[in-house]
Amino acid sequence: MDTGYRVRDISLAPSGAEKINWVSRFMPVLRRIGERFREERPLEGLKVAACLHVEMKTAFLALTLQQAGAEVSLAASNPLTTQDDVAAALAEEGVRVFAWRGETDEEYFENIDRALDVRPDLVIDDGADMIARLHSHRTELLDGVVGATEETTTGVIRLRAMEREGALRIPVVAVNDALCKYLFDNRYGTGQSTWDGIMRATNLLIAGKSVVVAGYGWVGRGIAMRARGLGARVIVTEVDPIRALEAAMDGFEVMPMSEAARVGDIFVTATGDVDVITAEHFRVMKDGAILANAGHFNVEVSVEDLESAAARKRRVRPCVTEYEMSDGRRLYLLGEGRLVNLVCADGHPAEIMDMSFSLQALAVEYLARRGRDLNPGVHLLPREIDERVARIKLESMGIRIDELTEEQRRYIESWKL
């Protein structure tokens, strides 16, 4: 019998429902959007397929879209980040969810296909695996897709590559590039949740340690800022001269990874690129060095090189694998090199995902209304949606701001003195 879902254990649903209820209390913007969605039903009759981290904040987004009238199907965007009780709770609420923690690579893509079997009108992606799947293995569905949204920096990079090659056949809204996304989610969300994951996994002190942050984009900025706040000596590695200069002027040490590898106690990658830490770096690292990744895919720390270099390995804590080198040094990899904040912890704080997922909800509504007018390619979210989310968030925090007078507005809109 087709249950409409595949989860690890449906009996876990009550625990997942409690988690969803908890975070919903701290997501006032998405709550307000959901209230309007219930009344207006802007997604009535539409099918939404999503590939996201299946955890409690995502669940609240899925239920909000359901309130808007959508039929929602959901697969995981990472094999290790699903919270099984949350997946079960969503299944109980009628979401077609296909996800469990610990999927094999084969199961991962099978579940994306199951979510796509709904024949979606709209797609929400985190990392662009679902969109790439549509354009490679499920091309028969493309004509029915009005548009898609993308949550992450890594995903937007992939989509712009598809666009350059003329391969992208649908309009995609780069939600990641909205101001209320990257200024807060990427910086403050990842900054806090990465260290939450590292500290939960290791139970070690950060103060006094040398922390190496690879990449100084918005994610790297947040991680470096929070590391400094925890009392660490922070070193930044970069390939972009402007970002490297910014890191230096922000007060951080800047050097190549070949030098940083010799002095770092904790390494965190946040570049979105491949082979950031490799065999040449493992050879010179201190005994006890900790390796963590905050980028979307598990390609930044070369696990293959680590496996080849190690004489033996063993799991020493639930989220920590010890690799013993032939000279006796031990290196510790967190979360198998996958997203440390979600594999080893609960991901971003609810107050941050309130903004990110409110943008997602409004982007889906925007596509439902305007998607057929957009050409295939990567599109920015309209500024007015960004500002709407910011204003609701400020109101929820009890913060009031000034408004321009008519004279001020005329002045800044005129070129005459």
C-alpha positions as CSV (number, residue, x, y, z in Angstrom):
1,M,0.0,0.0,0.0
2,D,1.3,3.5,-0.9
3,T,1.3,5.5,2.3
4,G,2.4,8.7,0.5
5,Y,5.6,8.8,2.7
6,R,8.7,6.9,3.6
7,V,10.2,7.7,7.0
8,R,12.2,5.7,9.5
9,D,9.4,5.2,12.1
10,I,6.0,6.9,12.0
11,S,5.5,6.3,15.7
12,L,8.1,9.0,16.4
13,A,5.6,11.6,15.2
14,P,4.6,13.0,18.7
15,S,8.2,13.9,19.5
16,G,8.5,15.6,16.1
17,A,5.3,17.5,16.6
18,E,6.6,18.9,19.9
19,K,9.7,20.2,18.1
20,I,7.7,21.9,15.4
21,N,5.4,23.5,18.0
22,W,8.5,24.8,19.9
23,V,10.1,26.5,16.9
24,S,6.8,27.9,15.6
25,R,6.7,30.1,18.8
26,F,9.9,31.8,17.7
27,M,9.0,32.3,14.0
28,P,6.5,35.2,14.1
29,V,7.1,36.4,10.5
30,L,6.3,32.9,9.1
31,R,3.3,32.6,11.5
32,R,1.9,35.9,10.2
33,I,2.4,34.8,6.5
34,G,0.7,31.5,7.4
35,E,-2.3,33.3,8.8
36,R,-2.7,35.2,5.5
37,F,-2.1,32.1,3.5
38,R,-5.0,30.3,5.3
39,E,-7.4,33.1,4.3
40,E,-6.2,33.7,0.7
41,R,-5.0,30.2,-0.3
42,P,-2.6,31.5,-3.0
43,L,-1.2,28.0,-3.8
44,E,-4.6,26.3,-4.1
45,G,-4.3,23.3,-6.4
46,L,-0.6,23.6,-6.9
47,K,2.0,20.9,-6.1
48,V,5.3,21.9,-4.4
49,A,8.3,19.6,-4.4
50,A,11.0,20.5,-1.9
51,C,14.5,19.3,-1.3
52,L,15.5,20.7,2.1
53,H,17.1,19.7,5.4
54,V,14.2,17.8,7.1
55,E,14.2,19.4,10.5
56,M,11.8,21.4,12.7
57,K,12.1,24.8,11.0
58,T,11.7,23.3,7.6
59,A,8.7,21.4,8.8
60,F,7.0,24.7,9.8
61,L,7.7,26.0,6.3
62,A,6.1,22.9,4.7
63,L,3.0,23.2,6.9
64,T,2.8,26.9,6.0
65,L,2.8,26.0,2.3
66,Q,0.2,23.4,3.0
67,Q,-2.0,26.1,4.7
68,A,-1.7,28.1,1.4
69,G,-3.4,25.2,-0.4
70,A,-0.4,23.4,-1.8
71,E,0.2,19.7,-1.9
72,V,3.7,19.4,-0.5
73,S,6.2,16.6,-1.1
74,L,9.6,16.7,0.6
75,A,13.0,15.0,0.3
76,A,16.2,15.6,2.3
77,S,18.9,17.8,0.8
78,N,21.6,15.9,2.9
79,P,21.7,12.2,3.8
80,L,22.6,12.9,7.4
81,T,20.5,15.9,8.4
82,T,17.0,14.5,8.7
83,Q,15.4,14.5,12.1
84,D,13.4,11.3,12.0
85,D,10.8,12.3,14.4
86,V,10.1,15.5,12.5
87,A,9.8,13.6,9.2
88,A,7.3,11.3,10.9
89,A,5.3,14.3,12.3
90,L,5.1,15.8,8.8
91,A,3.9,12.5,7.4
92,E,1.1,12.5,10.0
93,E,0.1,16.0,8.8
94,G,-0.3,14.9,5.2
95,V,3.1,16.0,3.8
96,R,4.5,13.5,1.3
97,V,7.9,13.1,3.0
98,F,10.6,10.8,1.8
99,A,13.6,11.1,4.2
100,W,15.4,9.4,7.0
101,R,18.8,10.0,8.7
102,G,21.6,7.9,7.2
103,E,20.4,7.5,3.6
104,T,22.8,5.9,1.2
105,D,23.7,8.0,-1.9
106,E,21.4,5.7,-3.9
107,E,18.5,6.2,-1.4
108,Y,19.1,9.9,-1.4
109,F,18.5,10.3,-5.1
110,E,15.6,7.8,-5.0
111,N,13.9,9.9,-2.4
112,I,14.4,13.1,-4.5
113,D,12.7,11.1,-7.4
114,R,9.8,10.1,-5.1
115,A,9.3,13.7,-4.2
116,L,9.3,14.7,-7.8
117,D,6.8,12.0,-8.7
118,V,4.1,14.4,-7.6
119,R,4.8,16.2,-10.9
120,P,5.4,19.6,-9.2
121,D,4.3,23.0,-10.4
122,L,6.9,24.6,-8.1
123,V,10.2,23.5,-6.6
124,I,12.1,24.6,-3.5
125,D,15.8,23.5,-3.4
126,D,18.7,23.6,-1.0
127,G,21.9,23.0,-2.9
128,A,20.3,22.5,-6.4
129,D,20.3,18.7,-6.4
130,M,16.6,18.6,-7.1
131,I,16.8,21.1,-9.9
132,A,19.8,19.3,-11.4
133,R,17.9,16.1,-11.2
134,L,15.0,17.6,-13.1
135,H,17.4,18.7,-15.8
136,S,19.3,15.4,-16.1
137,H,17.1,12.4,-15.0
138,R,13.5,13.8,-14.9
139,T,13.3,16.0,-17.9
140,E,9.8,14.8,-18.7
141,L,8.6,17.0,-15.8
142,L,10.3,20.3,-16.8
143,D,7.4,21.6,-19.0
144,G,5.1,21.5,-16.0
145,V,7.4,23.4,-13.6
146,V,6.5,27.0,-13.4
147,G,9.6,27.9,-11.4
148,A,11.8,27.1,-8.5
149,T,13.6,28.7,-5.5
150,E,17.1,28.1,-4.2
151,E,18.2,28.5,-0.6
152,T,22.0,28.3,-0.5
153,T,25.1,30.0,-1.9
154,T,26.3,26.6,-3.2
155,G,23.0,26.0,-5.0
156,V,23.1,29.5,-6.6
157,I,26.6,28.9,-7.8
158,R,25.5,25.7,-9.5
159,L,22.5,27.3,-11.1
160,R,24.5,30.2,-12.5
161,A,26.8,27.7,-14.0
162,M,23.8,26.0,-15.6
163,E,22.5,29.4,-16.8
164,R,25.9,30.2,-18.4
165,E,25.9,26.9,-20.3
166,G,22.3,27.4,-21.5
167,A,21.2,24.3,-19.6
168,L,18.7,26.0,-17.1
169,R,15.2,25.6,-18.6
170,I,13.1,27.1,-15.8
171,P,13.1,30.4,-13.8
172,V,14.7,30.1,-10.4
173,V,14.5,32.7,-7.7
174,A,17.8,32.9,-5.8
175,V,16.4,33.4,-2.3
176,N,20.0,33.0,-1.0
177,D,20.8,36.4,-2.6
178,A,18.0,38.2,-0.8
179,L,19.4,40.6,1.8
180,C,17.3,39.2,4.6
181,K,18.8,35.8,3.8
182,Y,22.5,36.2,3.4
183,L,23.0,39.1,5.8
184,F,21.4,37.2,8.6
185,D,21.1,33.4,7.8
186,N,24.6,33.0,6.3
187,R,26.3,35.3,8.8
188,Y,24.5,35.0,12.2
189,G,22.7,31.7,11.6
190,T,25.7,29.8,10.3
191,G,28.0,31.6,12.7
192,Q,26.1,30.4,15.7
193,S,25.0,27.0,14.6
194,T,28.4,25.9,13.3
195,W,29.9,26.4,16.8
196,D,26.9,24.8,18.3
197,G,27.6,21.7,16.2
198,I,31.3,21.7,17.0
199,M,30.8,22.1,20.7
200,R,28.1,19.5,20.9
201,A,30.2,17.0,19.0
202,T,33.4,17.5,21.0
203,N,32.5,19.1,24.3
204,L,35.8,21.0,24.1
205,L,36.8,24.5,25.0
206,I,37.1,27.0,22.1
207,A,38.8,29.8,24.1
208,G,42.6,29.9,23.6
209,K,42.5,27.6,20.6
210,S,43.7,28.6,17.1
211,V,40.7,28.4,14.7
212,V,41.3,28.3,10.9
213,V,38.3,29.5,8.9
214,A,38.6,28.7,5.2
215,G,36.6,31.3,3.2
216,Y,35.5,34.7,4.1
217,G,32.2,35.0,2.4
218,W,29.1,35.8,4.5
219,V,29.3,32.3,6.1
220,G,33.0,32.6,6.9
221,R,32.5,36.0,8.3
222,G,29.9,34.7,10.7
223,I,32.0,31.7,11.8
224,A,35.1,33.9,12.3
225,M,33.2,36.5,14.3
226,R,31.7,33.9,16.6
227,A,35.0,32.2,17.1
228,R,36.6,35.4,18.2
229,G,33.7,36.0,20.6
230,L,34.4,32.5,22.1
231,G,38.0,33.6,22.8
232,A,39.8,31.9,19.9
233,R,42.7,33.1,17.9
234,V,41.2,33.3,14.4
235,I,43.1,32.7,11.1
236,V,41.4,33.2,7.8
237,T,42.4,31.5,4.5
238,E,41.2,32.9,1.2
239,V,41.7,33.0,-2.6
240,D,39.9,36.3,-3.2
241,P,42.2,39.2,-2.6
242,I,39.4,41.6,-1.6
243,R,37.9,39.2,0.9
244,A,41.4,38.5,2.3
245,L,41.9,42.2,2.7
246,E,38.6,42.6,4.4
247,A,39.5,39.8,6.8
248,A,42.8,41.4,7.6
249,M,41.1,44.8,8.3
250,D,38.5,43.0,10.4
251,G,41.4,42.1,12.7
252,F,42.0,38.5,11.7
253,E,45.2,36.8,10.7
254,V,45.3,35.9,7.0
255,M,47.6,33.2,5.5
256,P,47.6,30.3,3.0
257,M,46.2,27.0,4.2
258,S,49.6,25.4,3.8
259,E,50.8,27.7,6.7
260,A,47.6,27.6,8.7
261,A,47.6,23.8,8.6
262,R,50.7,23.8,10.9
263,V,49.2,26.0,13.6
264,G,45.4,25.3,13.7
265,D,43.6,23.5,16.4
266,I,40.2,23.6,14.8
267,F,39.6,23.9,11.0
268,V,36.2,25.0,9.6
269,T,35.7,25.1,5.8
270,A,33.1,27.5,4.3
271,T,34.0,28.0,0.7
272,G,31.5,26.0,-1.4
273,D,34.5,24.6,-3.3
274,V,36.3,21.2,-3.5
275,D,39.6,20.1,-1.9
276,V,40.1,23.0,0.5
277,I,41.9,20.7,3.0
278,T,43.8,17.8,1.4
279,A,46.7,15.4,2.0
280,E,49.4,18.1,2.0
281,H,47.7,19.7,4.9
282,F,46.9,16.5,6.9
283,R,50.6,15.7,6.8
284,V,51.6,18.8,8.8
285,M,48.6,19.2,11.2
286,K,49.0,19.0,14.9
287,D,48.1,15.9,16.9
288,G,44.4,16.4,17.9
289,A,43.4,18.8,15.2
290,I,39.7,19.0,14.6
291,L,38.2,19.2,11.1
292,A,34.7,20.5,10.4
293,N,32.8,21.6,7.3
294,A,30.1,24.3,7.1
295,G,29.7,24.2,3.3
296,H,26.8,22.5,1.7
297,F,28.6,19.4,0.2
298,N,31.1,17.0,1.8
299,V,33.8,17.9,-0.6
300,E,35.7,20.7,1.1
301,V,37.7,18.4,3.5
302,S,39.0,15.6,1.3
303,V,37.8,12.6,3.2
304,E,39.3,10.4,0.5
305,D,42.8,11.8,1.2
306,L,42.2,11.4,5.0
307,E,41.2,7.8,4.5
308,S,44.3,7.2,2.4
309,A,46.6,8.9,4.9
310,A,45.3,7.2,8.0
311,A,46.7,3.9,9.4
312,R,43.4,3.3,11.2
313,K,40.2,5.0,12.1
314,R,37.4,4.6,14.6
315,R,34.3,6.4,15.9
316,V,35.1,7.9,19.2
317,R,32.0,9.9,19.8
318,P,28.6,9.9,18.0
319,C,29.7,12.6,15.6
320,V,33.4,12.3,15.7
321,T,35.7,10.0,13.7
322,E,39.3,9.6,14.8
323,Y,41.9,9.1,12.0
324,E,45.3,7.9,13.3
325,M,48.2,8.7,11.1
326,S,51.2,6.4,10.6
327,D,53.3,8.6,12.9
328,G,50.8,8.4,15.7
329,R,49.1,11.8,15.2
330,R,45.3,11.8,15.5
331,L,43.0,14.0,13.4
332,Y,39.3,14.2,14.2
333,L,36.6,14.6,11.5
334,L,33.2,15.9,12.6
335,G,30.0,14.7,10.9
336,E,31.8,12.7,8.2
337,G,32.7,16.0,6.6
338,R,29.1,17.0,6.0
339,L,27.3,20.1,7.3
340,V,28.5,20.2,10.9
341,N,25.7,22.5,12.1
342,L,22.9,20.1,11.0
343,V,24.7,16.7,11.3
344,C,26.0,17.4,14.8
345,A,23.3,19.9,16.0
346,D,19.9,21.4,15.1
347,G,20.9,23.9,12.4
348,H,20.2,27.6,12.5
349,P,18.3,29.2,15.3
350,A,14.5,29.5,14.7
351,E,14.6,33.3,14.8
352,I,17.0,33.3,11.8
353,M,15.1,30.6,9.8
354,D,12.0,32.7,10.4
355,M,13.3,35.2,7.9
356,S,14.8,32.7,5.5
357,F,11.7,30.6,5.3
358,S,9.4,33.6,5.1
359,L,11.4,34.6,2.1
360,Q,10.9,31.1,0.7
361,A,7.2,31.1,1.3
362,L,6.8,34.5,-0.3
363,A,9.1,33.5,-3.2
364,V,6.9,30.5,-3.9
365,E,3.8,32.7,-3.8
366,Y,5.5,35.2,-6.2
367,L,6.3,32.4,-8.6
368,A,2.8,31.0,-8.5
369,R,1.5,34.4,-9.6
370,R,4.3,35.6,-11.8
371,G,6.5,32.6,-12.7
372,R,5.0,32.1,-16.2
373,D,6.0,35.7,-17.0
374,L,9.7,35.0,-16.2
375,N,12.3,33.7,-18.6
376,P,14.4,30.7,-17.7
377,G,17.4,31.7,-15.6
378,V,18.4,32.9,-12.2
379,H,16.3,35.8,-10.8
380,L,16.6,38.0,-7.8
381,L,13.7,38.2,-5.3
382,P,12.0,41.6,-5.6
383,R,13.3,44.1,-3.1
384,E,9.8,44.8,-1.8
385,I,9.5,41.2,-0.5
386,D,12.8,41.6,1.3
387,E,11.6,44.8,2.9
388,R,8.3,43.3,3.9
389,V,10.0,40.5,5.8
390,A,12.3,42.9,7.5
391,R,9.5,45.2,8.6
392,I,7.5,42.3,10.1
393,K,10.6,41.0,11.8
394,L,11.2,44.4,13.3
395,E,7.6,44.7,14.5
396,S,7.9,41.3,16.2
397,M,11.0,42.5,18.0
398,G,9.2,45.7,19.2
399,I,11.5,47.9,17.1
400,R,10.3,51.1,15.4
401,I,12.2,53.0,12.7
402,D,12.0,56.4,11.1
403,E,10.3,57.1,7.7
404,L,11.4,59.6,5.1
405,T,9.4,62.9,5.0
406,E,8.1,64.0,1.6
407,E,10.8,66.7,1.5
408,Q,13.5,64.1,2.2
409,R,12.1,61.7,-0.4
410,R,12.0,64.5,-3.1
411,Y,15.6,65.5,-2.2
412,I,17.1,62.0,-2.6
413,E,15.2,61.4,-5.8
414,S,16.4,64.6,-7.5
415,W,19.7,65.4,-9.1
416,K,19.3,69.2,-8.5
417,L,20.7,70.9,-5.3
